[in-house]
């Protein structure tokens, strides 16, 4: 276990600095200006993104197996080559995700190359499991500080702005279908949902 922890720390410390978002602005609507109904509509658009293969394929559960789904992959199935990212979520226990997802400039132009960005590729935390989850399940997870990294809606929006793997979802290359809407629209929907009080469909 100590060797795994050391490997994880080495990768984190060696990771390149993440660039600012591509012209993404984080300007929430005025407090009280978004109704519950508007907040729910905003969240349903957020869910369209969260449940899209560009996002959900790496938002998987405790089996630590990334998925292949969406029109680029044919039938839905676990990641090929029997890839298991392990509890480290970066493959430190077996084969590092960065073995194939090692950054090369322009590599995403190739239709059969592993997707790449200028940071260490990894699965989302297991608490953020979205693959196959309903809108209600994802909504409750995203507003729960114990399962969203302790973030409020402003911090969720900031995370979207600064994570290059998330930016890749809207510009995946290689003939892959991008996430719906745009990154700016997605950030705006997160902000509107938060200002509306994080409504979910199961609220009474």
C-alpha positions as CSV (number, residue, x, y, z in Angstrom):
1,X,0.0,0.0,0.0
2,X,2.9,2.4,0.8
3,X,4.3,1.9,-2.6
4,X,0.9,2.7,-4.2
5,X,0.6,5.9,-2.1
6,X,4.1,6.9,-3.1
7,X,3.3,6.3,-6.8
8,X,0.2,8.4,-6.5
9,X,2.0,11.3,-4.8
10,X,4.8,11.2,-7.4
11,X,2.3,11.5,-10.2
12,X,0.4,14.3,-8.5
13,X,3.6,16.3,-7.8
14,X,4.8,15.7,-11.3
15,X,1.5,16.8,-12.9
16,X,1.8,19.9,-15.1
17,X,-0.1,23.0,-13.9
18,X,-3.6,23.1,-15.3
19,X,-4.3,26.1,-17.5
20,X,-7.1,28.5,-17.0
21,X,-10.4,27.6,-18.8
22,X,-10.9,28.6,-22.4
23,X,-12.6,31.9,-22.0
24,X,-15.1,30.5,-19.4
25,X,-16.6,33.1,-17.1
26,X,-18.1,32.3,-13.7
27,X,-20.8,34.8,-13.1
28,X,-23.7,33.5,-11.1
29,X,-27.2,35.0,-11.5
30,X,-28.3,37.4,-8.8
31,X,-29.6,35.7,-5.6
32,X,-33.3,35.0,-5.9
33,X,-33.4,35.6,-9.6
34,X,-33.7,31.9,-10.5
35,X,-36.9,30.0,-9.7
36,X,-37.1,26.4,-8.5
37,X,-38.6,25.4,-11.9
38,X,-35.8,27.2,-13.7
39,X,-33.2,25.6,-11.4
40,X,-34.7,22.1,-12.2
41,X,-34.5,22.8,-15.9
42,X,-30.9,24.0,-15.6
43,X,-30.1,20.8,-13.7
44,X,-31.7,18.6,-16.3
45,X,-29.3,20.1,-18.8
46,X,-26.4,19.5,-16.3
47,X,-27.6,15.9,-16.2
48,X,-27.5,15.6,-20.0
49,X,-23.8,16.4,-19.7
50,X,-23.1,14.2,-16.7
51,X,-24.8,11.2,-18.3
52,X,-23.1,11.7,-21.6
53,X,-20.4,9.1,-22.5
54,X,-17.7,11.8,-22.5
55,X,-18.3,12.3,-18.8
56,X,-20.0,9.1,-17.5
57,X,-17.5,6.7,-18.9
58,X,-15.0,7.7,-16.3
59,X,-17.5,8.4,-13.5
60,X,-17.8,4.8,-12.5
61,X,-18.2,2.9,-9.3
62,X,-16.1,0.9,-6.9
63,X,-15.2,-1.8,-9.4
64,X,-12.8,0.9,-10.8
65,X,-13.5,-0.1,-14.4
66,X,-13.8,2.7,-16.9
67,X,-16.4,2.2,-19.6
68,X,-16.6,2.4,-23.3
69,X,-20.0,3.7,-24.5
70,X,-21.5,6.0,-27.1
71,X,-21.5,6.0,-30.9
72,X,-17.7,5.9,-31.1
73,X,-17.5,2.6,-29.3
74,X,-20.4,0.5,-30.6
75,X,-21.8,-1.6,-27.9
76,X,-21.5,-0.5,-24.3
77,X,-18.8,-2.5,-22.5
78,X,-16.0,-2.1,-19.9
79,X,-12.8,-0.5,-21.2
80,X,-10.8,-2.9,-23.3
81,X,-7.5,-4.6,-22.3
82,X,-9.1,-5.5,-19.0
83,X,-8.2,-2.1,-17.6
84,X,-8.8,-1.6,-13.8
85,X,-7.9,1.8,-12.4
86,X,-7.8,0.4,-8.8
87,X,-8.5,2.3,-5.6
88,X,-6.0,4.9,-6.7
89,X,-8.2,5.6,-9.7
90,X,-5.1,6.2,-11.8
91,X,-4.1,2.6,-12.2
92,X,-1.2,2.7,-9.8
93,X,-1.9,-0.9,-8.7
94,X,-1.5,-2.4,-12.2
95,X,-1.2,-0.3,-15.3
96,X,-1.2,3.5,-15.0
97,X,-3.9,5.3,-17.1
98,X,-1.0,7.6,-18.3
99,X,0.6,4.5,-19.9
100,X,-1.7,5.0,-22.9
101,X,-3.2,8.4,-22.0
102,X,0.2,10.0,-22.0
103,X,0.1,13.5,-23.4
104,X,1.2,14.1,-27.0
105,X,0.4,17.3,-28.8
106,X,-2.3,16.8,-31.5
107,X,-2.8,13.1,-30.6
108,X,-6.6,13.5,-30.3
109,X,-6.8,14.1,-34.0
110,X,-6.3,10.3,-34.5
111,X,-9.6,8.3,-34.6
112,X,-8.1,5.3,-32.7
113,X,-5.7,6.9,-30.3
114,X,-6.2,7.1,-26.5
115,X,-7.7,10.5,-25.6
116,X,-5.1,12.8,-24.1
117,X,-4.8,16.0,-22.2
118,X,-1.9,17.9,-20.6
119,X,-2.5,16.4,-17.1
120,X,-2.7,12.9,-15.6
121,X,-5.7,10.9,-16.9
122,X,-7.7,9.3,-14.1
123,X,-11.2,8.2,-13.1
124,X,-13.4,10.6,-11.1
125,X,-13.7,9.7,-7.3
126,X,-15.9,6.7,-6.6
127,X,-18.3,9.0,-4.7
128,X,-19.0,10.7,-8.1
129,X,-20.3,7.6,-9.8
130,X,-22.6,8.7,-12.6
131,X,-22.5,5.8,-15.1
132,X,-26.1,4.4,-15.4
133,X,-27.4,6.7,-12.6
134,X,-30.7,8.5,-12.8
135,X,-31.1,12.3,-12.8
136,X,-32.3,12.2,-9.2
137,X,-29.3,10.1,-8.1
138,X,-26.8,12.5,-9.8
139,X,-28.6,15.6,-8.5
140,X,-28.5,14.4,-4.9
141,X,-24.8,13.4,-5.3
142,X,-23.8,16.7,-6.7
143,X,-25.4,18.7,-3.9
144,X,-24.0,16.5,-1.2
145,X,-20.7,17.9,0.2
146,X,-19.7,14.5,1.3
147,X,-19.9,13.1,-2.2
148,X,-18.9,16.2,-4.3
149,X,-15.5,17.0,-2.8
150,X,-17.0,19.4,-0.3
151,X,-17.8,21.9,-3.0
152,X,-20.6,24.5,-3.2
153,X,-22.0,25.5,-6.7
154,X,-19.3,28.2,-7.2
155,X,-16.6,25.7,-6.4
156,X,-18.2,23.1,-8.8
157,X,-18.2,25.8,-11.5
158,X,-14.5,26.6,-10.8
159,X,-13.6,22.9,-11.0
160,X,-15.2,22.8,-14.4
161,X,-13.2,25.8,-15.5
162,X,-9.8,24.5,-14.4
163,X,-9.8,20.7,-15.1
164,X,-8.4,20.0,-18.6
165,X,-9.9,16.5,-18.7
166,X,-13.3,18.2,-18.3
167,X,-12.4,20.6,-21.1
168,X,-11.6,17.6,-23.4
169,X,-15.2,16.4,-23.1
170,X,-16.3,19.3,-25.4
171,X,-13.4,18.9,-27.8
172,X,-12.6,15.1,-27.8
173,X,-11.3,14.8,-31.3
174,X,-10.9,11.5,-33.2
175,X,-14.5,11.5,-34.4
176,X,-15.8,11.2,-30.9
177,X,-19.1,12.9,-30.1
178,X,-18.6,15.9,-27.7
179,X,-20.6,16.5,-24.6
180,X,-23.8,18.5,-25.3
181,X,-24.1,22.3,-25.2
182,X,-20.8,24.1,-24.5
183,X,-18.6,24.3,-21.5
184,X,-19.8,27.9,-20.8
185,X,-23.4,26.8,-21.1
186,X,-22.7,24.0,-18.7
187,X,-21.1,26.3,-16.2
188,X,-24.0,28.7,-16.5
189,X,-26.5,25.9,-15.8
190,X,-24.5,24.8,-12.7
191,X,-24.6,28.3,-11.4
192,X,-28.3,28.8,-12.1
193,X,-29.1,25.5,-10.3
194,X,-27.0,26.5,-7.3
195,X,-28.6,30.0,-7.1
196,X,-32.1,28.3,-7.2
197,X,-31.1,26.3,-4.1
198,X,-29.9,23.0,-5.7
199,X,-33.4,21.7,-6.4
200,X,-33.8,18.0,-7.3
201,X,-36.9,16.2,-8.7
202,X,-37.3,14.2,-5.5
203,X,-37.7,17.3,-3.3
204,X,-41.1,17.5,-1.5
